[in-house]
């Protein structure tokens, strides 16, 4: 069962291959969904301050622990510092811990490598009078990482990592890092394999966590011919193929739902063989050649993050 499979981080920690994601989860349903996910076998819960639902995530965790079936150390909990806190990362972590009702998280990530004005007109999305995002453009993301490196010694997080880091940004960061990020969490699926990031992370011992593995709801990935062919071969739904795709790549994948039936369904991953992976990789390569790679998650920051498909903004 994929929920039981783990990978080893550069910290020595085991991280589950399959995690439960909470981004854009319907308010009021997150607590029940988290508790149910843990009950049926998930052992990783991914959250973030920016998602605005860590209170509910914490309540779901508390419910699972209160049942006696799980202990805190049985669950790998992930949170992320939001961009308005990238000069105050410990404060960001403290706020998440308070909402989650925990003493520590297992992994704490830099959500995006930019600084939104910490003294702006909104806690999460400050704007300028003209409506544009209020970004401090003089900020260097390496400075945020230097703050992150102080966190493991506090005992408030077991590991630190990054999210939405391109190859270029990693190459800017790594020469200055005394702690190599344990993880880079990125959008990843056959329409956006981001192989240049995956290969660099593999070479540097940085584990990939894949978010938005299905692309978008009802998106073209679910009906892509190679995905349907592999699904038919294994007698599963396309979603199972798209989630399973990450395991042979050595990555952790985040499955997202608040529907009990689908939460359970997403646990049933399949072992994709070399032929399956070749077919999916060939699909990715074809999209790359035709310049048809598709990124579904790209907030309108107006910042050049170094992703090749977005290099002209």
N, C-alpha and C positions, 0 to 999 in steps of 0.2 A: 504494500500500500504506500503510495507516494507520501502520504502524511507522515509515515514513519521513516522515510529516507532522509538522511542528513548529509550535509557537506561540512568540511572543516574550514573554519576561518583562520586567518593568519594570527589570530589571538589564541588559537587552540580550541575555541568554542565550537560546538556543533550547532549548525543552523539548519532548520528543516528545509527540505526541497520545495515544499508547498506551504504557502502562508495565506492567511485570511486578511484581505484588504478592506479598509474602512473609508476610503475616499469617496465622496459623493453618495455615501450611504444615506438612505432616507431618515431624516430626524425622527426620533421617537421609536425607531425600530432597531437601532444599533445595539443597545444593551442585550436585547433578546437574541439578536443574530450572533453576537460575539459569544454569549453563553452557549448557544446551540452549536456553533462551530467547534467550540472546545469540547463539548459533550460528544460530538460525533467523530472527533479525531484530529482536528487541526491543533498544531502546537506552536504556531507562530501567528502573532497578531500585529499587523502593521498599521500605525496611525501617525498623526502629525498634529501639532498645535494649530496649524492653518485650517485643518479640516473642521474645526469647531465642534468636534463630538467626542473629545477625550474623556469628558465626564461620563458619557454613556458607555464608552469602551471600558472605562474603569469599573463601572457598575456591572458590566457583563463579566469582567475578570473576577470581581468580588463574588458574584453569584457562583461562578465555576469553582472558586476556591472554597466557598462556604459549603458546597455540596460534599466536600471531603474527597472527591475523586481525583482532584488535581492539587498540587502544591505550586507555590510561586515558581520554584526552580524548574518545574515541568514545562513552563510556557516561555517562549522567546518573544519578548515584547520590544517593538521598534517604535521610536518616535523621531521627530525631526524639528530642528530649530527653524523658525520662520524668518523670512528675509528682513523683517523689521528688528529682529533680535541678533543679527549677525555681528554686532559689536558687543553683544551682551548675552553670549551663548549660555552661560550658567544660569542666568535669570530665565532664559527661555526653557531650559531643562527643568528648572524648579517649578515653573508654571505647569509644564506637562505632567511632572510627577504628582503635583498636588491634584490635578484633575483626574489622573489615572488612579490615585490612591495607592501609589507604590513608593518604595524607598529607592528603587533603582530601575532602569531599563537595561535591556541586554545590548541594545544598539541604539546610538543616537547619531542622526545624520544631518548634514547641512542640506536643507531642502532645495534651495537654488543658490548659485554662486553670484549673488548681487546683494547690495544693501538698499532696502527701502528706508526712507527717512524715519529713524527711530523717534524723532520729535515731530512727526507729521500729524495730519489731521485725522488719522485713523490707526488703530492698533495693528491692523493687518495690511490694509490697502490704502495707504495715504496717497492723496492726489494733489497735484498743483492746481492753481485757479483755472487753468485752461483745460482741466480734465485729464491730463496725462498723469501716469504714475510718477510719484515723487521719489525719484531714484538719486542716491548719492553716488555720482559717477566717478568720484575720485577714490572710492573704496577699492582696495585690492582683496580679492577673495582669499589670498594666502594668509592675510591677517586674521580672518575668521578661523582658518584652520589652526593657526598658532594658539588661539583661545581654546579651540576644541581639544587640543592635545593636553590641556590641563585637567580635563574632565575625568578621565579614568581614575586618576589618583584620588578624586573626591569620593569614589565608591558609588556615585550616582548613575554611572553607566559602565557597563562591562567592556564596551567597544565603541569606537567612533568611525564614522564613514561619511561618504558624500552621496549626493543624489543629483541627477541631471548634469553630470560632468562629462564634457566632450573630451576627446583625445587631447585637443589643444589645451584645455583647462587643466587636465591631469598632468600634462607635461610642464605646465607652469608651476603646478603645486608640488610635485614629487621631489624636485631638487631641494626644497625648503622644509620638507616634512621629516620630523624626527620620529613620528608615528605614521606608518603607511596606512591609509584608509583600509578598514577591514572590508568595506562594501562600497560599490557604486550602484545606486538604484536608478535604473533608466527605463524609459519606454522601450519595449522590445517585443517583436513579433516578426513573422515572415515578411511583412510589408516594410519593416524597419529593423533589419537585423543588427545595424550599427556594429558591424564586424570589426571595424578599426578600433572601437572602444573595447569590445569584448576581448580582442586579441591582446591589446595593451594591458588590460586588467589581469588577464590570465598570466602574462609574462611577469607582472609585478606582484602577484599573489593577492589581488583584490577581487573579491567575490561579486558576481553580478546578481542583483535582484531585478526581476523583470516586472514592470507594472504595465497596465493596459494590454495584457497578452491577447485579448480578443479584438484589439483595435477599438472600434466604436460599436455601440449597441446596434445590432442589425447591419453592421458594416460589411463591405465587400469581402473581407477576410473569411467570413463565415460561408461564403458561396464560391470562394476561389476554387478552381477545378482541382489543383493538386491536394488541397485540404480535404475536399469532398472525396477524392479517390482514396486517400489514406484512411479517412473515417470509414468509408465503405469496407475497405480491406479488413479493418479491425472490428467492424460492427459497432461503432460508437458514433456519437454526435461530433460535429466539427469542433465544438468547444473543447472536447476532451483531447483532440489532436493538438489544438493550439496551446493548451496548457502543458501537455506532455512534451511538446517540442523543446522546452527549456531544460528538461532533465538530462538528455544526452549532451547538451551544450555545457553542462556543469553549473547551471544557474538555478537560483531559487525563483519560483514564480508566485505571483500574488493573484489569488482568485477572489472575486468580489460578488457578493449577492446578499440580500436580506431575506430571500425566500428560502425557507427550510429545505424544500425539495432540491433546489439548485445548489445550495450550500453542500448538501450531502453528495449530489451528483458530481460536483467538481472534485471530489476526493478520488473518484474512480478514474485515475489516469492509466494510460496504456504504455507499454514498452515499445517505443518506436525503434525499428531496426535501421540498419545503415541505408537500405533502399528508401525507406520513408524519409529519412533526413536528407538524402541526396535529392529527392523529388522536391522537398520544401526549400532546400538551398538553391536548387535550379530556378524555382519560382522567384526567390529573392533576387538572384543574379539577373534574371530577365528584367525585373522591375528596375533594378539599378541601371542596366544598360539603356532602358527606355526613359530613364529619369522619372520614374513613376513611383518611387518610394513614398511612403505616406506616414507623416507624423501627425498624431491625433491630439497630443497634449503639448501646447506651446503658448503659455500665457503671453498676453500682449505687453511685455515689458519694453520692447523696442531696444533690446540689448543683444549684441552679437556674442552668442555663447560658444561659437566655434563648431557648430554642427554643420557638416558639409551640405546637407539638404536645405539649410537655412542661412547659408553664408552670405547671401545678398539681402538678408532681412526681408 
